[in-house]
Structure formats: C-alpha cells, structure tokens
Amino acid sequence: MKAYETYPSEVTEYKDRISGVTVHQLTSYLGHSHHTYFTNNGWWDDNKRLVFNSDRANASNLFSIEVATGKISRLTDFGPGEKDPVHFANDVNHKRNEIYFIQNDRMYALNLENLEQRFLYQAPSGFHLHGGLTGADGDYVYATLGEDLSDRVYANLSASYVGMRETFYAKPDTRIIRIQAETGKTEELWQENCWIGHVNPSPTKPDLLTFCHEGPWNLVDHRIWVMDTKDCKPYPIRKRKAEGEKIGHEYWFANGEQIGYQVHTPDHRSYFGFVRYDGTGEVEAPCVPFPSPDHIHSNDFRLIVSDSGKAIKLYRYNGTDFDSARVLCMHDGSFFYGSHHPHPRFTADGKQILFNSNVSGYCNLYLADVPEDVTALPEVERTMQ
C-alpha cells in the first residue's frame, strides 16, 4: 500500500500486573494515538490492519498499523498548525476500501490503498457536520447536521462534556443525512429539534440504523431509536421502566439484528441488555454495579467488556445473570478527554480487546489477549471499580 511516511514497529508486550494477561502496546510515539469510538470499526485488510489517529510532528493525521509486523503507515498529509481541525470517524467502508473524514464541515473520502481523496459533501451555512459511518452495503455514508449553537452555548464536549447540559436544553435543529459514497448525492432522512447523536448503521442490514437523543441520560425523553431508511419513521426501543433510569452506550451485535445497551437504575443497580431491532426478544440481566463513565462492547451477549474505573473488565453471561466482573487488564487511564477514553472493543474473532490508555502520559493503543477461560481471571474487588 502507498504511504506518505512509514514508521518501524513500536510494539511492546507485557504481562498485566493484576491478571497476568499478555497486553500488546501497539504505539509508543511521544504524541497521542488512539482509535475512535467503540462503535466505529477501523479494522481492514481482512482484519490484519487497523486505522487510527495520531499526533506526530505537531500534526494530527490518519495512520494504519499492520498488527503482525507493527509497521505504521501515514495515510494523510496534514501539516503543523492546520487551520481547520480534521475529524476522523475511522469507520472503514469495506466494500470500497475507503474511509471518511470531515474538515471545515466538508466530508471527504480517502482510499486506503492509493490515498486518493475525493470531496463528497459540504454542510450548509449554520450547521456543523458530524459522523462518517457506512451502511452494510457500502453505498452510503451516514452523518448528522447539527445547528451551530456557538453564538449562545459554550461547549467543549471532548473535555469532560463541557456544555452537554446546555446543548441538550438548547434543542438544536438536527438532521440525519446519507451521502452516496460514489457520487456525493445527499438525502435528508430525518429532522427534529432535538440533539441527535451516534448514528450507527447495522453491520449486516443496509436499511437499518440506530441513533440516540443525546444529553444527560436521566434527562433525555428517550435514548435509543431505530430507523428503517426505506420509510424513515423512527421508533423507540427499550423505553424507560422507572423515573430517572439511565440507558445508553447502545451498539449493534455482530449479527446486525440485536442492539446491546446498559441500564443504570435510580437505586444504583446495573444491567446489561439487548433487544432485536423490531423491539422483540428483549433480554436483560443484572451485573456488578459499576460507575459512569463506562463503555461496553460485545460481539453477542455471551461476554461483555467494560472500561469503567481503572480496569478493562469482562462479564460472562451464565444464562440468568452475569458472573462476577473479572479483570482482563488494567488500563489505568483517565477519562478527562474524549479521545483518551479506553473505548474497549472486541476483535471480530473475540480473541482480543482493543483499547486506549493515557497511562504513559500520552494516549496509546493496546491489544489485550482474552483467555479461553475467563473465569480464571481475578474477580474485581469493590475497591477497584
């Protein structure tokens, strides 16, 4: 593959101090490196390579790492002091072997093999463009247009959610759009005066996506919405069952039909759950209560990963509830800045967990091996949560 610059392997390995699990640190440059949100799939080349963001030579660019060799390739060529910040979604369109990024509210496609860039879409005046995830057929890129509130709301959501409550109460004009990956032709699928976030297409069903009403979880009218793009009539799933109940961090299972999520009750109980996209087949099971912020991911309901506190933890479903939380490894990072959140994610084969950590002072990428018998891992003590 073509690259603007290549770096030798930065991979190191160590045994976790609590579990003894092997952890592979993929990056170690003196600058932040991270994969993006846990719902975004940055793996490509038959899962041999991973796309990630990194700040190197005083510039933020997109990179790819070949995991077997550790070789790193720079895929974009933005220089120091770039006037307009670049936002990388890191969600690979496997049908077209390209990825999408936003700069100055303009969306571009980047071919991962030859690094050619194509302009796709410009947001209209008064709106900011967010997103860049692709549907299962690779034909469309999904994004949101959010009303520019900068004249009345100060927000820096990456820095511990500054301005989150104010943005929620402002009820911004928000639209969900889809952009044809080949031509840039754009359709508006949905509009409402409500802060909309996390537009996540199903990984297997081209016409399905979820989105959320964003804001403090206990205040939003309803969190998880499903929309079939054939009729664009959103409907809620997993309605709140008690006043003040918090539901969130929804994601698609690998089958693209079931949606996982977490629940926190006002009396401090926690649950993991999933439901089919049509609202049927809901299953919820109690787990060890854990604090927020936290992110969870799984390929199905058998084993779930969480990053709350200072540890990457695994929860095994036993058919009734979840066994005691087990420490896979310590991430020891902070949640101060959004891109430094661990955002753990299972690999497609379920054998490793990808996560971020800024424990070294700079954020870096890590892969932790998942043992065949997770019950052999040490249980999480209450003081570690």
WOHU-V571466 format. One record per residue. N is the residue number from 1. PSI is psi in whole degrees, 0 to 359 (* if undefined). Layout:
# WOHU-V571466
<<N:PSI> <N:PSI>>
This chain:
# WOHU-V571466
<<1:154> <2:152> <3:148> <4:330> <5:149> <6:153> <7:143> <8:168> <9:137> <10:11> <11:133> <12:159> <13:150> <14:162> <15:128> <16:140> <17:339> <18:312> <19:337> <20:2> <21:146> <22:127> <23:132> <24:112> <25:117> <26:331> <27:153> <28:21> <29:150> <30:67> <31:159> <32:136> <33:139> <34:153> <35:159> <36:202> <37:149> <38:342> <39:352> <40:128> <41:105> <42:7> <43:144> <44:182> <45:56> <46:39> <47:21> <48:339> <49:154> <50:131> <51:137> <52:167> <53:147> <54:144> <55:107> <56:143> <57:40> <58:31> <59:150> <60:127> <61:173> <62:137> <63:165> <64:139> <65:132> <66:109> <67:323> <68:324> <69:340> <70:357> <71:134> <72:134> <73:135> <74:128> <75:343> <76:168> <77:51> <78:136> <79:178> <80:143> <81:30> <82:128> <83:314> <84:122> <85:147> <86:136> <87:115> <88:128> <89:332> <90:29> <91:111> <92:132> <93:98> <94:341> <95:333> <96:356> <97:47> <98:169> <99:165> <100:145> <101:162> <102:132> <103:129> <104:41> <105:28> <106:134> <107:138> <108:151> <109:140> <110:120> <111:127> <112:342> <113:310> <114:358> <115:17> <116:140> <117:142> <118:133> <119:136> <120:316> <121:145> <122:126> <123:145> <124:161> <125:138> <126:3> <127:150> <128:147> <129:133> <130:148> <131:207> <132:28> <133:150> <134:152> <135:173> <136:332> <137:353> <138:5> <139:333> <140:151> <141:131> <142:141> <143:172> <144:149> <145:120> <146:134> <147:136> <148:112> <149:10> <150:340> <151:351> <152:350> <153:127> <154:123> <155:138> <156:79> <157:335> <158:335> <159:80> <160:37> <161:37> <162:126> <163:6> <164:312> <165:319> <166:320> <167:319> <168:312> <169:339> <170:343> <171:64> <172:148> <173:117> <174:138> <175:141> <176:128> <177:158> <178:138> <179:126> <180:122> <181:330> <182:317> <183:340> <184:359> <185:133> <186:139> <187:142> <188:120> <189:328> <190:145> <191:140> <192:158> <193:76> <194:142> <195:114> <196:138> <197:176> <198:61> <199:111> <200:108> <201:148> <202:139> <203:352> <204:340> <205:108> <206:334> <207:359> <208:142> <209:160> <210:156> <211:169> <212:153> <213:112> <214:155> <215:183> <216:129> <217:326> <218:355> <219:334> <220:149> <221:318> <222:138> <223:300> <224:125> <225:144> <226:142> <227:130> <228:119> <229:356> <230:329> <231:346> <232:51> <233:89> <234:147> <235:147> <236:146> <237:153> <238:69> <239:154> <240:133> <241:351> <242:146> <243:131> <244:0> <245:140> <246:126> <247:135> <248:190> <249:46> <250:150> <251:157> <252:137> <253:165> <254:334> <255:350> <256:10> <257:334> <258:148> <259:121> <260:156> <261:175> <262:156> <263:135> <264:126> <265:160> <266:336> <267:23> <268:33> <269:154> <270:145> <271:149> <272:147> <273:168> <274:158> <275:148> <276:156> <277:338> <278:8> <279:0> <280:167> <281:31> <282:132> <283:130> <284:143> <285:141> <286:149> <287:172> <288:126> <289:136> <290:152> <291:167> <292:151> <293:152> <294:150> <295:140> <296:155> <297:153> <298:159> <299:336> <300:201> <301:1> <302:326> <303:126> <304:142> <305:145> <306:155> <307:11> <308:152> <309:226> <310:6> <311:148> <312:120> <313:149> <314:142> <315:121> <316:127> <317:129> <318:11> <319:342> <320:308> <321:194> <322:136> <323:171> <324:141> <325:139> <326:141> <327:114> <328:311> <329:167> <330:132> <331:331> <332:19> <333:178> <334:163> <335:21> <336:313> <337:139> <338:315> <339:350> <340:357> <341:145> <342:322> <343:57> <344:148> <345:132> <346:145> <347:166> <348:326> <349:358> <350:8> <351:347> <352:161> <353:125> <354:134> <355:165> <356:154> <357:140> <358:27> <359:332> <360:357> <361:327> <362:147> <363:135> <364:168> <365:144> <366:150> <367:124> <368:133> <369:136> <370:119> <371:156> <372:323> <373:96> <374:342> <375:347> <376:349> <377:153> <378:141> <379:149> <380:125> <381:151> <382:327> <383:344> <384:346> <385:*>>
